[in-house]
Amino acid sequence: DVKVTQSSRYLVKRTGEKVFLECVQDMDHENMFWYRQDPGLGLRLIYFSYDVKMKEKGDIPEGYSVSREKKERFSLILESASTNQTSMYLCASSSPGSSTYEQYFGPGTRLTVT
Amino acid sequence: AQSVTQLDSQVPVFEEAPVELRCNYSSSVSVYLFWYVQYPNQGLQLLLKYLSGSTLVESINGFEAEFNKSQTSFHLRKPSVHISDTAEYFCAVIPSSNTGKLIFGQGTTLQVKP
């Protein structure tokens, strides 16, 4: 089974802190994604990566950065956390060579910024 | 640009009743279509998908969806729901010319009552 893991299920941080959210996948997928999930807004893409050291902005990249030093790991960084970044963060991975185009999701990290 | 609209944010229904969750998309190109489900406190799981072929697709737990190209819809149906179907359901599309990025709808919460 494909497994996508995220470093924390719940996280509480203070305004202005630097926050790291880690995601690891074990299926050798090239593509990795970070989404933010908010009620009534669905999932919105923050950043994605098609390869190691490669990243592209999604729909809402402001206030976030990412790092992909190894194929299996994709990190989301909040340089200076703000209360409007309180949300559920979901990581996903997929293989561009797959015939199903399915994305596999981690369990999510619920981040609260106080 | 492509977009996905889920017309109902919440759908309450009694156990064993039929249900339909509506999804419409806008796209000038051909797309692949997906329904994902998110059970409480979990990540997203693929429920079913349409890539090509028969326009009626089914999941292993009794859901089905029909791709209607003329109406640009991909509604999800189940003839008899169970309490365990209580979850949030997301419709998503990938343009067939860009198989990396999913575009999600806002989500529909299905609340099955005893």
Interface residues (C-beta under 8 A of the other chain):
Chain A: V4 N31 F33 Y35 G40 L41 G42 L43 R44 L45 F48 Y50 G58 L90 A92 S94 P96 S99 T100 Y101 E102 Q103 F105 G106 P107 G108
Chain B: V4 Q6 S9 Y32 F34 Y36 N41 Q42 G43 L44 Q45 L46 K49 L51 F90 I94 T99 G100 K101 L102 F104 G105 Q106 G107
